[in-house]
Amino acid sequence: MAFWSLSSPGDGVVVAAYSNPTMNYFVPEAVAELGQLIESWHADRSVRAVVLCGDGRSSGFITHFSVETLEQIASDPESARGSAAVSQGYHALLDQLNRLPQAVVAAMNGDTMGGGFELALACDIRVGQTGDHRYGLPEARLGIMPGGGGTQRLPRLVGPARALELTLRARIVDPPEALRLGLVHELADDAVARAIQIATEIAELPATSVADIKAAMYRGMDAPLAAGLALESGNFQNTMLSEAARERMRTYLDQPEHERRAWLET
């Protein structure tokens, strides 16, 4: 692929590194490539966890969506009138990413703003990297607004008041501030290495548990409580019917009682 390179650091873990020198801007061709990868991961049950990152050779994870492309669309009245379809297409892509049964970890090893930050928001876990990097949604400074889900996913992450303040002011923040605000789950000197470690931990868990936890949380989050609880119960039953659950619980019960807590921590 022209923009995404794949590697496998361990059983079940796939690392997809983005490269578009020199600034790692996101472009339509790269979005299409990511869509192909997401489709392949949906179908490949040997993939247990995915890490998305920058290639480390430029300043960004995905610095932001190409402003050159957006300006070309805005400059043509006919294209501008169809720009909602561009937004909807990106929404569909990130919804597909979010609905992957595998865990997806974003290693934000460089600037991650605009459409790049919206991609990170659609991932399950975000690891920021220490250094001179910036994260956020600066679209209002360009006279536009987030169009890749930022106005919807960010308030669900940090609450509407904080999300409005960040987005209306077009604030971009450094990694320590991002951690304080809850935009990332943790910081690491090497975000990619840490993301691979987390992905490897999750890849070792039963795939049914991971998939059903994701589905219950994401689908239940926007449903009434009763509907969310019903979804949880159905998914709980699905895990209880799995052979992995029986094996794991038997293994736990085989441990001496005084060693069971340590088993759960490993």
PEDABEL-V792792 format. One record per residue. N is the residue number from 1. RES is the residue in one small letter. SS is DSSP state (H for helix, E for strand, - for the rest). PHI is phi in radians with two decimals (* if undefined). OMEGA is omega in whole degrees, 0 to 359 (none if undefined). Layout:
# PEDABEL-V792792
((N,RES,SS,PHI,OMEGA) (N,RES,SS,PHI,OMEGA))
This chain:
# PEDABEL-V792792
((1,m,-,*,187) (2,a,-,-1.34,187) (3,f,-,-2.01,183) (4,w,E,-2.00,175) (5,s,E,-1.99,186) (6,l,E,-1.90,172) (7,s,E,-2.55,180) (8,s,E,-2.28,182) (9,p,E,-1.37,181) (10,g,E,-3.02,183) (11,d,-,-1.00,173) (12,g,-,1.47,182) (13,v,E,-1.86,176) (14,v,E,-2.05,175) (15,v,E,-1.89,177) (16,a,E,-1.95,184) (17,a,E,-1.82,183) (18,y,E,-1.65,179) (19,s,-,-2.49,174) (20,n,-,-2.59,184) (21,p,-,-0.99,6) (22,t,-,-1.77,189) (23,m,-,-1.91,181) (24,n,-,0.98,173) (25,y,-,-1.28,176) (26,f,E,-1.47,182) (27,v,-,-2.24,184) (28,p,H,-0.94,181) (29,e,H,-1.12,179) (30,a,H,-1.25,176) (31,v,H,-1.09,179) (32,a,H,-1.10,177) (33,e,H,-1.08,179) (34,l,H,-1.08,177) (35,g,H,-1.03,178) (36,q,H,-1.11,179) (37,l,H,-1.12,180) (38,i,H,-1.06,177) (39,e,H,-1.04,181) (40,s,H,-1.19,179) (41,w,H,-1.21,176) (42,h,H,-1.00,186) (43,a,H,-1.56,188) (44,d,-,-1.86,182) (45,r,-,-1.36,174) (46,s,-,-1.31,175) (47,v,-,-1.48,184) (48,r,-,-1.87,178) (49,a,E,-2.80,184) (50,v,E,-2.20,173) (51,v,E,-2.03,173) (52,l,E,-1.88,183) (53,c,E,-2.72,168) (54,g,E,-1.52,184) (55,d,-,-1.33,177) (56,g,-,1.45,182) (57,r,-,-1.72,178) (58,s,-,-2.27,191) (59,s,-,-1.48,187) (60,g,E,-2.30,162) (61,f,E,-1.28,160) (62,i,E,-2.26,191) (63,t,-,-0.95,170) (64,h,-,-3.10,178) (65,f,E,-1.21,183) (66,s,-,-1.03,177) (67,v,H,-1.20,176) (68,e,H,-1.01,179) (69,t,H,-1.15,181) (70,l,H,-1.12,180) (71,e,H,-1.15,178) (72,q,H,-1.11,178) (73,i,H,-1.14,182) (74,a,H,-1.17,184) (75,s,H,-1.37,179) (76,d,-,-1.90,184) (77,p,H,-0.91,181) (78,e,H,-1.15,178) (79,s,H,-1.14,181) (80,a,H,-1.08,179) (81,r,H,-1.18,177) (82,g,-,-1.74,186) (83,s,H,-1.22,176) (84,a,H,-1.06,179) (85,a,H,-1.16,176) (86,v,H,-1.10,178) (87,s,H,-1.06,181) (88,q,H,-1.12,178) (89,g,H,-1.13,178) (90,y,H,-1.21,175) (91,h,H,-0.99,182) (92,a,H,-1.08,179) (93,l,H,-1.08,183) (94,l,H,-1.24,173) (95,d,H,-1.13,177) (96,q,H,-1.10,177) (97,l,H,-1.09,182) (98,n,H,-1.12,183) (99,r,-,-1.57,175) (100,l,-,-0.96,176) (101,p,-,-1.21,179) (102,q,-,-1.50,173) (103,a,E,-1.25,178) (104,v,E,-2.14,182) (105,v,E,-1.98,177) (106,a,E,-1.65,173) (107,a,E,-1.72,187) (108,m,E,-1.52,188) (109,n,-,-1.61,178) (110,g,-,2.91,179) (111,d,E,-0.95,182) (112,t,E,-2.45,186) (113,m,E,-2.29,175) (114,g,H,0.93,181) (115,g,H,-1.06,175) (116,g,H,-1.18,178) (117,f,H,-1.20,177) (118,e,H,-1.12,174) (119,l,H,-1.08,179) (120,a,H,-1.09,179) (121,l,H,-1.11,179) (122,a,-,-1.42,176) (123,c,-,-1.43,184) (124,d,-,-1.41,183) (125,i,E,-2.37,181) (126,r,E,-2.12,176) (127,v,E,-1.95,176) (128,g,E,-1.49,180) (129,q,E,-2.06,177) (130,t,-,-1.08,181) (131,g,-,2.38,184) (132,d,-,-1.51,182) (133,h,-,-2.09,180) (134,r,-,-2.35,179) (135,y,E,-2.22,174) (136,g,E,2.56,184) (137,l,-,-2.12,184) (138,p,-,-1.62,189) (139,e,H,-0.99,183) (140,a,H,-1.04,178) (141,r,H,-1.19,178) (142,l,H,-1.72,179) (143,g,-,1.46,179) (144,i,-,-2.13,177) (145,m,-,-2.44,177) (146,p,-,-1.01,181) (147,g,-,-2.18,182) (148,g,-,-2.00,178) (149,g,-,1.75,184) (150,g,H,-1.08,181) (151,t,H,-1.28,180) (152,q,H,-1.86,182) (153,r,H,-1.37,182) (154,l,H,-1.11,178) (155,p,H,-1.12,176) (156,r,H,-1.25,180) (157,l,H,-1.51,188) (158,v,H,-2.07,182) (159,g,-,1.65,185) (160,p,H,-1.14,183) (161,a,H,-1.12,180) (162,r,H,-1.16,180) (163,a,H,-1.11,178) (164,l,H,-1.08,181) (165,e,H,-1.07,181) (166,l,H,-1.14,187) (167,t,H,-1.40,179) (168,l,H,-1.13,179) (169,r,-,-1.56,182) (170,a,-,0.93,184) (171,r,-,-1.34,167) (172,i,E,-2.01,189) (173,v,E,-2.19,178) (174,d,-,-1.46,185) (175,p,H,-1.00,179) (176,p,H,-1.07,178) (177,e,H,-1.18,177) (178,a,H,-1.08,177) (179,l,H,-1.15,180) (180,r,H,-1.07,182) (181,l,H,-1.43,181) (182,g,-,1.49,178) (183,l,-,-1.29,175) (184,v,-,-2.18,181) (185,h,-,-1.42,179) (186,e,E,-2.83,176) (187,l,E,-2.01,177) (188,a,E,-2.55,174) (189,d,-,-1.14,176) (190,d,-,-2.22,185) (191,a,H,-1.10,182) (192,v,H,-1.17,179) (193,a,H,-1.05,180) (194,r,H,-1.19,178) (195,a,H,-1.10,178) (196,i,H,-1.11,179) (197,q,H,-1.07,179) (198,i,H,-1.12,180) (199,a,H,-1.07,179) (200,t,H,-1.13,177) (201,e,H,-1.04,182) (202,i,H,-1.23,181) (203,a,H,-1.10,179) (204,e,-,-1.42,179) (205,l,-,-1.49,178) (206,p,-,-1.01,184) (207,a,H,-1.08,180) (208,t,H,-1.10,179) (209,s,H,-1.09,181) (210,v,H,-1.07,182) (211,a,H,-1.11,183) (212,d,H,-1.29,175) (213,i,H,-1.13,179) (214,k,H,-1.04,183) (215,a,H,-1.09,181) (216,a,H,-1.12,182) (217,m,H,-1.22,185) (218,y,H,-1.21,181) (219,r,H,-1.32,181) (220,g,H,-1.39,185) (221,m,H,-1.04,184) (222,d,-,-1.79,179) (223,a,-,-1.76,171) (224,p,-,-0.99,185) (225,l,H,-0.95,182) (226,a,H,-1.07,179) (227,a,H,-1.19,178) (228,g,H,-1.12,179) (229,l,H,-1.17,177) (230,a,H,-1.12,177) (231,l,H,-1.09,179) (232,e,H,-1.03,181) (233,s,H,-1.09,179) (234,g,H,-1.12,179) (235,n,H,-1.22,176) (236,f,H,-1.04,179) (237,q,H,-1.08,180) (238,n,H,-1.06,178) (239,t,H,-1.21,181) (240,m,H,-1.15,180) (241,l,-,-1.47,184) (242,s,-,-1.48,177) (243,e,H,-1.12,179) (244,a,H,-1.02,179) (245,a,H,-1.11,180) (246,r,H,-1.10,181) (247,e,H,-1.13,183) (248,r,H,-1.13,180) (249,m,H,-1.19,176) (250,r,H,-1.13,178) (251,t,H,-1.07,178) (252,y,H,-1.06,182) (253,l,H,-1.20,177) (254,d,H,-1.29,180) (255,q,-,-1.34,171) (256,p,-,-0.98,186) (257,e,H,-0.98,183) (258,h,H,-1.32,179) (259,e,H,-1.89,186) (260,r,H,-1.22,179) (261,r,H,-1.11,179) (262,a,H,-1.10,178) (263,w,H,-1.09,180) (264,l,H,-1.17,181) (265,e,H,-1.44,184) (266,t,-,-1.38,none))
